[in-house]
């Protein structure tokens, strides 16, 4: 019998600058990272500070459903 995958899931993180037109220094677009999290330890949405090449700065990336 196969084992279950467990509590770890892959999540998609999206930059918060996608709706802010004035902050864009380069081309328009949406930049996304993928990461994994443990559902039991962090049930709420994940937020990480990462580099966004579209706004050319470090900004907060939030988990997308």
C-alpha positions in Angstrom: 0.0 0.0 0.0 1.3 3.5 -0.9 2.1 6.1 1.7 0.2 9.5 1.6 2.1 12.6 0.6 1.7 14.1 4.1 1.0 17.7 5.1 3.5 19.4 2.7 1.9 21.2 -0.3 3.3 23.3 -3.1 2.2 26.9 -3.1 2.5 29.7 -5.6 3.7 33.1 -4.4 2.8 36.2 -6.4 4.1 39.8 -6.2 1.9 42.4 -4.6 3.1 45.0 -7.2 0.9 43.6 -10.0 -1.9 46.1 -9.3 0.3 49.1 -8.7 1.1 50.9 -12.0 3.3 53.7 -10.6 5.7 51.3 -9.0 6.7 49.5 -12.2 10.1 50.4 -13.5 10.4 47.7 -16.1 7.8 45.9 -18.3 4.3 45.1 -17.0 3.6 41.5 -15.9 3.1 39.1 -13.0 6.1 37.3 -11.5 5.6 34.2 -9.4 7.7 31.9 -7.2 6.8 28.4 -6.1 7.6 27.1 -2.6 6.4 24.4 -0.3 4.8 24.7 3.2 3.5 22.4 5.9 -0.3 22.8 6.2 -0.3 21.7 9.9 2.3 24.3 11.0 1.2 27.2 8.9 -2.5 27.0 8.1 -2.8 30.7 7.1 -1.5 32.2 3.9 2.3 32.5 3.4 4.1 35.8 2.9 7.7 36.1 1.9 10.0 39.0 0.9 11.6 38.2 -2.4 13.1 40.0 -5.5 10.6 41.0 -8.2 12.3 41.7 -11.6 9.3 43.6 -12.8 9.3 46.3 -10.1 13.1 45.9 -9.7 13.1 45.7 -5.9 12.5 43.3 -3.0 8.8 43.2 -2.2 6.3 41.0 -0.4 5.1 37.9 -2.2 1.7 36.5 -1.0 0.3 33.0 -1.5 -2.2 32.6 -4.3 -5.0 30.1 -4.0 
